[in-house]
């Protein structure tokens, strides 16, 4: 089976906690003194996973440019989620369904940060198109800080069709775009119902068909002179606005 390297303290800690059966071996940087590395070494060995001490250059090689913090885990590649997973996720989430849809995000740091926020907000899943969008590269996994092991990422072949599936299941689609004329402030939209927050790519925003598929157009009101936010920042604000509403039982 195909293998992948997961690097960084938080991502490796997450895979050891959530999917240890996938881990083949763990590499620790020789002479590293971080106490968290010692704790992860002990955890891996308790689970019967081989741990090897390697020079920093070896970890640099498998990290492919991601910051490894002295640790890397070789794992059986996780099965990639697709639109086929969606019915199961919808059934399990029920009225608590909360999706983050990213239309064409190509920066792995942004994707990773979005996945991290989605995991922190207990989102049902993150959905991205298969084409013209980044997947879970080592850099994205590192930026997700373990979130990629805690929230499913669905790569779908037809985003419009996936949005239609969500709507048919009773999920309300909220397009978040500061450039949309007539958009309502996000806090005025009821996110206590099953919802999907839809954000566009860096710079270009979401595609027209994606925007037109949504039920609501929303924006994040800003007090300063900036016209827009980084997609990962906007995603985090939107997810935690949904979480706030669900905890209080009502929109603002």
C-alpha positions in Angstrom: 0.0 0.0 0.0 1.1 3.6 -0.7 2.9 5.3 2.2 3.1 8.9 3.2 5.2 10.9 5.7 3.5 13.0 8.3 5.8 15.5 10.0 5.7 17.8 12.9 4.9 17.3 16.6 1.1 18.0 16.5 0.4 16.1 13.3 2.4 13.0 14.5 0.7 13.2 17.9 -2.7 13.3 16.2 -2.0 10.3 13.9 -0.7 8.3 16.9 -3.8 9.1 18.8 -6.4 8.8 15.9 -4.9 6.3 13.5 -2.0 4.5 15.1 -2.8 1.4 13.0 -1.6 3.3 9.9 1.8 4.1 11.4 4.7 2.0 10.1 7.6 3.7 11.9 8.6 6.9 13.6 11.8 8.8 13.0 13.2 11.1 15.7 16.0 13.5 15.1 19.2 12.3 16.7 20.3 14.4 19.7 17.0 16.3 19.9 16.1 17.4 23.4 12.5 18.4 23.1 10.5 16.7 25.9 7.5 16.3 23.7 9.6 14.2 21.3 10.5 11.9 24.2 6.8 11.6 25.1 5.9 10.7 21.5 8.7 8.2 21.4 7.4 6.5 24.5 3.8 6.6 23.1 4.9 5.0 19.8 6.8 2.3 21.5 3.9 1.4 23.8 1.9 0.9 20.6 4.5 -1.4 19.2 5.7 1.0 16.6 9.3 1.1 15.6 11.2 4.3 16.5 14.5 5.1 14.8 16.9 7.9 15.5 17.9 9.7 12.3 20.1 12.7 11.4 18.3 15.9 10.7 19.1 15.7 7.0 17.1 12.5 6.8 14.0 14.2 8.3 14.6 17.2 6.0 14.4 14.9 3.0 11.1 13.2 3.9 9.5 16.5 5.1 9.5 17.9 1.5 9.9 21.4 2.8 7.6 21.2 5.7 8.9 22.1 9.2 9.3 18.7 10.9 10.3 19.8 14.5 12.5 16.7 14.7 9.8 14.0 14.1 8.3 12.2 11.2 6.0 9.2 10.9 5.7 6.9 7.9 2.1 5.9 7.5 -0.1 3.9 5.2 -1.8 6.6 3.2 -5.2 7.3 4.5 -8.1 6.5 2.2 -9.0 9.8 0.4 -12.6 10.8 1.1 -14.8 11.6 -1.9 -18.4 12.6 -2.5 -19.2 8.9 -1.9 -18.6 9.6 1.8 -21.1 12.4 2.0 -24.3 10.5 2.7 -22.7 8.7 5.7 -21.4 12.0 7.1 -24.8 13.7 6.6 -26.5 10.8 8.4 -24.1 10.9 11.3 -24.2 14.7 11.7 -27.9 15.2 11.5 -29.1 18.6 12.7 -25.5 19.4 13.8 -24.1 19.3 10.2 -21.5 22.0 9.6 -19.4 21.9 6.4 -16.6 24.1 5.2 -16.5 24.3 1.4 -13.4 25.8 -0.2 -13.7 26.6 -3.9 -10.2 26.4 -5.4 -7.9 27.1 -2.5 -4.4 26.4 -3.9 -2.1 27.5 -1.0 -1.3 24.6 1.2 -0.8 26.8 4.2 -4.2 28.3 3.8 -5.8 24.8 3.3 -4.0 23.5 6.4 -5.1 26.5 8.5 -8.7 26.1 7.3 -8.6 22.4 8.3 -7.2 23.2 11.7 -10.1 25.7 12.3 -12.6 23.2 11.0 -11.4 20.6 13.5 -11.4 23.1 16.4 -15.0 24.0 15.6 -16.0 20.3 15.3 -17.0 20.7 11.7 -18.5 17.7 9.9 -16.0 17.9 7.0 -14.1 20.2 4.7 -15.0 19.9 1.0 -12.7 20.9 -1.9 -12.8 20.3 -5.6 -10.3 17.7 -7.0 -9.1 20.0 -9.8 -7.4 23.4 -9.4 -7.1 23.1 -5.7 -4.4 21.8 -3.3 -4.8 18.6 -1.4 -3.3 17.4 1.9 0.4 17.9 1.1 3.0 17.6 3.9 2.9 21.4 4.2 -0.9 21.5 4.5 -0.8 18.7 7.1 1.8 20.6 9.1 -0.3 23.8 8.9 -3.3 21.8 10.1 -1.5 21.0 13.3 -3.2 17.6 13.6 -6.6 18.8 12.3 -6.2 16.6 9.2 -6.5 13.5 11.4 -9.6 14.8 13.1 -11.9 16.2 10.4 -12.5 14.5 7.0 -11.3 16.3 3.8 -13.5 15.4 0.8 -12.0 15.9 -2.6 -15.0 15.9 -5.0 -15.0 15.7 -8.8 -18.0 18.0 -9.3 -18.4 20.7 -6.7 -21.7 22.0 -8.1 -23.2 18.5 -7.8 -21.9 18.1 -4.3 -23.5 21.4 -3.3 -26.8 20.2 -4.8 -26.5 17.0 -2.7 -26.0 19.1 0.4 -29.1 21.2 -0.4 -31.2 18.1 -1.1 -30.2 16.8 2.4 -31.5 20.0 4.0 -28.1 21.8 4.4 -28.3 25.6 3.9 -25.4 27.0 1.8 -23.9 30.3 2.8 -21.5 32.0 0.4 -19.0 34.2 2.2 -17.6 36.8 -0.1 -17.0 40.5 0.7 -17.4 41.3 -3.0 -21.0 40.2 -3.2 -23.4 43.1 -3.5 -26.2 43.0 -1.0 -24.5 40.5 1.3 -25.8 40.3 4.8 -23.6 40.4 7.9 -22.7 36.8 8.8 -24.1 37.1 12.3 -27.5 37.9 10.9 -27.8 34.6 9.2 -29.1 31.6 11.1 -26.3 29.1 11.4 -28.0 26.9 14.0 -29.5 24.9 11.2 -27.5 22.4 9.1 -25.1 24.7 7.2 -22.2 24.8 4.8 -20.0 27.8 4.8 -18.7 28.4 1.2 -15.5 30.4 0.6 -13.6 31.1 -2.6 -10.0 30.9 -3.6 -7.2 33.3 -2.7 -7.5 36.4 -4.8 -10.1 35.3 -7.3 -12.9 34.4 -4.9 -15.4 31.7 -5.6 -16.7 30.8 -9.1 -20.0 32.1 -10.3 -21.7 28.7 -10.4 -20.6 28.1 -6.8 -22.0 31.5 -5.7 -25.2 31.0 -7.5 -25.8 27.6 -5.9 -25.8 29.1 -2.4 -28.9 30.1 -0.4 -27.4 33.1 1.3 -24.7 35.7 0.6 -22.8 36.8 3.6 -19.9 39.1 4.6 -17.8 39.7 7.6 -18.3 43.4 8.6 -15.0 45.1 9.1 -14.2 48.4 10.9 -10.9 49.2 9.2 -10.0 50.1 5.6 -9.1 46.5 4.5 -11.6 45.1 2.0 -11.1 41.4 2.6 -9.5 38.8 4.8 -7.2 35.9 4.1 -9.4 32.8 3.3 -8.2 30.9 6.3 -8.9 33.8 8.7 -12.4 34.3 7.2 -13.0 30.6 7.5 -12.1 30.6 11.1 -14.3 33.6 11.9 -17.2 32.0 10.1 -16.8 28.6 11.7 -16.7 30.1 15.2 -19.7 32.3 14.5 -21.6 29.1 13.7 -20.3 27.6 16.9 -21.3 30.7 18.9 -24.8 30.6 17.5 -25.2 26.9 18.2 -24.1 27.3 21.8 -26.5 30.3 22.4 -29.3 28.8 20.3 -29.7 31.9 18.1 -28.1 34.3 15.6 -27.2 37.8 16.7 
